[in-house]
Amino acid sequence: MSQDRPMFSIVMPTRNRAALLPYALQSALDQTFTDYEIVVSNNFSSDDTEKVIRQVGGERVRYVRTDRVLPMHDSWDFALAQARGEWVLFLCDDDAIYPEALQIIKRTMEAEQTELVVWRTGLYYIDSPYIPPERRGHLVLPHCSGKPIRMSSKSQLEALFKLEFDTNMIPKMLNCCCRHTLIERVKQRLGRLFPPPSPDFSCCAGMLAMTDSYILIERQLMLGGCGSHVPGVSADGKQPTTHVDFVNDLQGLVYDEVPLTQVTSMNGIAESLLKVKTAMPAELSGLTLDRASYFIWCYRDITELANDRLDVSALRKELFAALARESLWVQLKVRTKMLEPRMPLFLRRGTVRRLILRLGILRLLDATVRRGRRKVVGWEGGFPNILEAVRYASRISQDSPKS
């Protein structure tokens, strides 16, 4: 490995995840490709994060620490600034990367002559009170063809602004690897790679705007950890307060591009997309935010917060007041969607799919497909941690015939 300029930098921002960090870090150390560095950026943790890095890391790992707690977008930018690699990818402290990931990325970028690659991500359900017992220790690997696909950046930008995007197909830095020169071009236009409030989507829109196309590697190269392990979840696992942490992270940020001021997921995504458009008017000309989809998604975010037993009365009031100022067509589309759960069964879109999930038929179908193709496309369980799960998923991926 070149000490001055390795081919890859795996950047790992972390904060107070000492119990999970060893698995993510070890998965990065398990790479079959050797010309890379690992940058672990400690966002002023108060737990045993530094001790874990000393125990698990080695010469390949560079460790840095902030001098205070930074909001997520600033923490990511700080971590990125430490990367020396020609190519950069991020690995969250609750995720795990396949051992062959860098080897596959290198082979793909050389064969396809691209500066941006995206891959699929499987899911691993961590053993925690917030996860239903029947899901704990399970992983989900959706079916993939195994073949690289060249994606149009313009078409994905259009899907972004329509809010009809597939998060598995767009580059959000947590599921992609890009050349350092592309990062610098985006930073020149946006001032940074991760502008708030939604740094992953700001980064995504910026990279898509600066490229004509990218390559989607149609296979999983990472597992994402799902659970209540993030800071802000109550001890009993029943009252998640991550929304409060999210609000605190973005305290003082002005939402001036969107109709709503509330700090919710889709409102942040929409604000980020519009801020990027303001910064890059030539590249994003002709793109407009789908107003009906925006209000529908914001309403869904509010509903999820209500299901988590948070007081959303003020959020609802603001949403309906803003919706009343929209065109009658937008109001009709949004209110029809709001009423959908009360419609008769045969009128509900997606009802059959939800029924299948509730009855467990999907898991039965997945098992049948696994037996027929020797390929995991659904549930597997019994893994004590995400590192064991990603090693198993890697073996399955290599053993399974490509479609």
C-alpha positions in Angstrom: 0.0 0.0 0.0 1.3 3.5 -0.9 1.4 5.5 2.3 1.0 8.8 0.5 -1.8 7.9 -1.9 -3.5 4.5 -1.5 -6.0 3.5 -4.1 -9.0 3.4 -1.7 -9.9 5.2 1.6 -12.6 3.5 3.7 -13.9 6.4 5.9 -15.6 5.4 9.1 -17.2 8.3 11.1 -18.3 7.0 14.6 -19.8 8.3 17.8 -20.5 6.2 21.0 -20.9 2.9 19.2 -18.0 1.0 20.9 -20.2 -2.1 21.1 -20.8 -2.2 17.4 -17.6 -0.6 15.9 -15.4 -3.7 16.2 -17.6 -5.6 13.7 -17.6 -2.9 11.1 -13.9 -2.2 11.5 -13.0 -5.9 11.3 -15.0 -6.2 8.1 -13.0 -3.4 6.6 -9.7 -5.1 7.7 -10.8 -8.3 6.1 -10.6 -7.0 2.5 -9.0 -9.3 -0.1 -7.6 -6.2 -1.9 -4.6 -4.6 -0.1 -4.0 -1.1 -1.5 -6.2 0.9 0.9 -6.4 2.7 4.1 -9.0 2.9 6.9 -9.8 6.3 8.4 -11.7 6.1 11.7 -13.0 9.5 12.7 -14.2 9.6 16.4 -16.8 12.3 16.8 -15.9 13.1 20.4 -17.2 9.8 21.9 -17.5 9.4 25.6 -17.4 5.6 25.5 -14.6 3.0 24.8 -14.3 3.9 21.1 -10.6 4.7 21.2 -9.9 1.5 23.2 -11.7 -0.5 20.6 -9.7 1.0 17.8 -6.4 0.2 19.6 -7.5 -3.4 20.1 -8.9 -4.1 16.6 -7.1 -1.7 14.4 -3.5 -2.0 13.1 -1.1 -0.1 10.8 -3.7 0.2 8.1 -6.0 2.2 10.4 -5.6 6.0 10.9 -7.4 7.4 13.9 -8.6 11.0 14.2 -10.8 12.6 16.8 -12.9 15.9 16.8 -12.3 18.4 19.6 -16.1 18.6 20.2 -19.3 16.9 19.3 -20.2 17.8 15.7 -23.6 17.4 14.0 -23.6 14.6 11.5 -23.0 16.7 8.4 -20.0 18.4 9.9 -18.7 15.1 11.3 -18.9 13.5 7.8 -17.0 16.4 6.2 -14.3 16.3 8.9 -13.9 12.5 8.3 -13.8 13.0 4.6 -11.0 15.6 4.9 -8.7 13.0 6.4 -9.0 10.6 3.4 -5.9 10.3 1.1 -7.1 7.6 -1.3 -7.7 8.1 -5.0 -11.2 6.5 -4.4 -13.3 7.1 -1.3 -16.2 5.1 0.3 -17.9 5.5 3.7 -18.6 2.7 6.1 -21.0 3.3 9.0 -20.0 2.0 12.4 -23.1 -0.3 12.5 -22.6 -1.7 9.0 -20.2 -4.3 7.5 -18.5 -4.5 4.1 -18.0 -7.8 2.1 -14.4 -9.0 2.1 -14.3 -8.9 -1.7 -15.9 -5.5 -2.0 -12.8 -3.4 -2.9 -11.7 -6.1 -5.4 -15.0 -6.0 -7.2 -15.2 -2.2 -7.1 -11.7 -2.0 -8.7 -12.5 -4.5 -11.4 -15.8 -2.7 -12.2 -14.3 0.8 -12.4 -11.5 -0.3 -14.7 -13.8 -2.3 -17.0 -16.5 0.3 -17.2 -14.3 3.5 -17.1 -16.4 5.2 -14.5 -15.7 7.5 -11.6 -18.7 6.5 -9.6 -20.0 3.1 -8.6 -23.1 2.2 -6.5 -24.0 -1.2 -5.0 -26.9 -3.0 -3.3 -27.0 -3.2 0.5 -28.5 -6.1 2.5 -29.9 -5.7 6.0 -29.0 -7.3 9.3 -31.3 -7.0 12.3 -29.4 -6.4 15.4 -30.5 -8.2 18.7 -32.1 -5.3 20.5 -35.4 -4.6 22.3 -36.7 -2.4 19.5 -36.5 -5.2 16.9 -39.2 -7.9 17.0 -37.8 -11.2 18.5 -38.5 -13.1 15.3 -36.2 -10.7 13.3 -33.2 -10.5 15.6 -30.1 -11.9 14.2 -31.6 -12.2 10.7 -30.3 -10.8 7.5 -32.2 -9.9 4.3 -30.5 -10.1 0.9 -32.7 -9.1 -2.0 -32.2 -10.8 -5.4 -29.5 -9.3 -7.6 -28.5 -10.2 -11.2 -24.8 -9.8 -10.5 -24.4 -7.7 -13.7 -23.2 -4.1 -13.8 -25.7 -1.6 -15.1 -24.9 1.8 -16.5 -27.3 4.3 -15.0 -28.2 7.7 -16.4 -27.5 10.5 -13.9 -30.1 12.7 -15.5 -32.9 10.1 -15.1 -32.0 9.5 -11.5 -32.0 13.3 -10.8 -35.5 13.5 -12.3 -36.6 10.6 -10.0 -35.0 12.4 -7.0 -37.0 15.6 -7.6 -40.2 13.6 -8.2 -39.4 11.9 -4.9 -39.8 8.5 -6.6 -36.2 7.4 -6.1 -35.0 3.9 -5.2 -32.4 4.4 -2.4 -30.7 1.2 -3.5 -29.9 2.7 -6.9 -28.7 6.2 -6.2 -25.2 7.3 -4.8 -25.6 8.5 -1.2 -22.0 8.0 -0.2 -23.0 5.2 2.2 -23.6 2.8 -0.7 -21.1 4.0 -3.3 -17.4 4.6 -4.1 -16.3 7.7 -6.0 -13.1 9.1 -7.4 -11.5 11.9 -5.3 -11.5 14.2 -8.3 -15.3 14.0 -8.5 -15.6 14.9 -4.8 -13.5 17.9 -5.4 -15.6 19.1 -8.3 -18.8 18.8 -6.2 -17.1 20.6 -3.3 -16.1 23.5 -5.6 -19.8 24.0 -6.5 -21.4 23.3 -3.1 -18.6 24.4 -0.8 -18.6 21.0 0.9 -19.6 17.5 0.0 -22.2 17.1 2.8 -24.4 20.2 3.2 -27.2 19.9 5.7 -29.9 19.1 6.4 -29.7 15.7 4.6 -26.0 15.3 3.8 -26.5 12.0 2.0 -29.0 13.4 -0.4 -27.1 16.7 -0.9 -24.0 14.7 -1.8 -26.1 12.4 -4.1 -27.6 15.3 -6.0 -24.2 17.0 -6.3 -22.5 13.9 -7.7 -25.3 13.2 -10.1 -25.2 16.7 -11.4 -21.5 16.5 -12.0 -21.6 13.1 -13.9 -23.4 11.9 -17.0 -23.7 8.3 -15.8 -22.5 5.8 -13.1 -22.3 2.1 -12.7 -24.7 0.1 -10.5 -23.1 -3.1 -9.3 -26.0 -5.5 -9.2 -25.0 -7.3 -6.1 -24.7 -6.7 -2.3 -21.3 -5.4 -1.2 -22.4 -4.2 2.3 -24.8 -5.1 5.1 -26.6 -2.3 6.9 -27.3 -2.8 10.6 -30.9 -2.2 11.8 -31.7 -1.8 15.5 -32.3 0.6 18.4 -28.5 1.0 19.0 -28.4 4.6 17.8 -28.0 7.2 20.6 -31.3 8.6 21.8 -33.4 5.5 22.1 -34.8 4.9 25.5 -33.6 2.1 27.7 -36.8 0.1 27.4 -36.6 0.2 23.6 -40.2 1.3 23.3 -39.8 5.1 23.0 -37.3 6.0 20.3 -36.1 9.6 20.6 -33.7 9.6 17.7 -36.0 12.3 16.2 -35.1 14.5 19.1 -31.4 14.0 18.4 -32.0 14.7 14.7 -33.7 18.0 15.6 -30.9 19.0 18.0 -28.3 18.2 15.3 -29.9 20.7 12.9 -30.8 23.3 15.5 -30.6 26.8 14.0 -30.8 25.6 10.4 -33.2 27.7 8.3 -35.6 25.7 6.0 -36.2 28.4 3.4 -36.6 26.3 0.2 -39.6 24.2 1.2 -43.1 25.1 2.4 -42.6 23.4 5.9 -40.1 24.3 8.6 -40.4 21.0 10.5 -37.3 18.8 11.0 -38.5 15.5 9.5 -36.9 13.1 7.1 -38.5 14.0 3.8 -38.7 17.7 4.6 -34.9 17.6 5.1 -34.4 15.7 1.8 -36.5 18.1 -0.1 -34.7 21.1 1.4 -31.4 19.6 0.5 -32.4 18.9 -3.1 -33.6 22.5 -3.6 -30.5 24.0 -1.9 -28.3 22.0 -4.3 -30.4 23.3 -7.2 -29.9 26.8 -6.0 -26.1 26.2 -5.9 -26.1 24.5 -9.3 -28.8 26.2 -11.4 -27.2 25.3 -14.8 -26.8 21.6 -14.0 -30.2 21.2 -12.5 -32.2 23.5 -14.7 -35.7 22.2 -15.6 -36.0 20.1 -12.4 -38.8 20.9 -10.0 -39.9 19.3 -6.8 -43.1 17.3 -7.1 -45.3 19.1 -4.6 -47.9 16.4 -4.1 -45.3 13.7 -3.4 -43.6 16.1 -1.0 -46.7 16.6 1.1 -47.6 12.9 1.0 -44.1 11.9 2.2 -44.1 14.6 4.9 -47.4 13.3 6.1 -46.1 9.8 6.3 -43.1 11.0 8.3 -45.4 12.7 10.8 -47.6 9.5 11.0 -44.5 7.4 11.8 -43.5 9.8 14.6 -47.0 9.6 16.0 -46.7 5.8 16.0 -43.6 6.3 18.0 -45.7 8.1 20.6 -44.3 11.6 19.9 -46.4 14.7 20.0 -47.0 15.7 16.4 -49.9 18.1 16.8 -47.8 21.1 15.8 -46.3 19.3 12.8 -49.8 18.3 11.6 -51.1 21.9 12.0 -48.2 23.3 10.0 -48.6 20.7 7.2 -52.3 21.3 6.7 -51.9 25.0 6.8 -49.2 24.8 4.1 -51.3 22.3 2.1 -54.2 24.7 2.0 -52.1 27.2 0.1 -51.3 24.7 -2.7 -53.3 24.2 -5.9 -56.6 22.3 -5.8 -55.0 19.5 -7.8 -52.1 19.0 -5.3 -54.6 19.1 -2.4 -56.8 16.5 -4.0 -53.9 14.1 -4.6 -52.5 14.5 -1.1 -55.9 14.2 0.7 -56.8 11.1 -1.4 -53.5 9.5 -0.3 -54.3 10.5 3.3 -57.7 8.8 3.1 -56.3 5.6 1.6 -56.1 3.6 4.8 -59.8 4.1 5.3 -60.8 3.0 1.8 -62.3 -0.5 1.1 -59.7 -3.2 0.8 -59.9 -3.6 -3.0 -59.2 0.2 -3.4 -56.0 0.3 -1.4 -52.8 0.3 -3.4 -50.3 -2.1 -1.9 -52.8 -3.9 0.3 -52.1 -7.3 -1.2 -48.4 -6.8 -0.6 -48.9 -5.8 3.0 -51.3 -8.8 3.5 -48.6 -11.2 2.1 -46.1 -9.7 4.5 -48.4 -10.1 7.5 -49.2 -13.7 6.7 -45.6 -14.6 6.3 -46.1 -15.9 2.8 -43.2 -13.9 1.5 -40.8 -15.8 3.7 -42.2 -19.1 2.4 -41.7 -18.0 -1.2 -38.2 -16.8 -0.4 -37.4 -20.2 1.1 -38.7 -21.9 -2.1 -36.5 -19.7 -4.3 -33.5 -20.3 -2.1 -33.9 -24.0 -2.5 -34.4 -23.7 -6.3 -31.5 -21.4 -7.0 -29.2 -22.0 -4.1 -29.3 -18.2 -3.6 -30.4 -16.2 -0.6 -33.0 -13.6 -1.5 -34.9 -13.3 1.8 -34.5 -14.2 5.4 -31.7 -16.1 7.1 -31.1 -16.1 10.8 -29.1 -17.1 13.8 -26.1 -14.8 13.3 -24.7 -13.4 16.6 -23.4 -10.2 15.0 -23.1 -8.4 11.6 -19.6 -9.6 11.0 -20.6 -13.2 11.0 -23.6 -12.3 8.9 -21.5 -10.5 6.2 -19.0 -13.4 6.0 -21.9 -15.8 5.5 -23.5 -13.5 2.9 -20.2 -13.3 1.1 -19.9 -17.1 0.8 -23.4 -17.4 -0.4 -22.8 -14.7 -3.0 -19.7 -16.5 -4.3 -21.4 -19.9 -4.4 -24.6 -18.8 -6.1 -24.8 -18.9 -9.9 -25.1 -15.5 -11.5 -28.3 -14.8 -13.3 
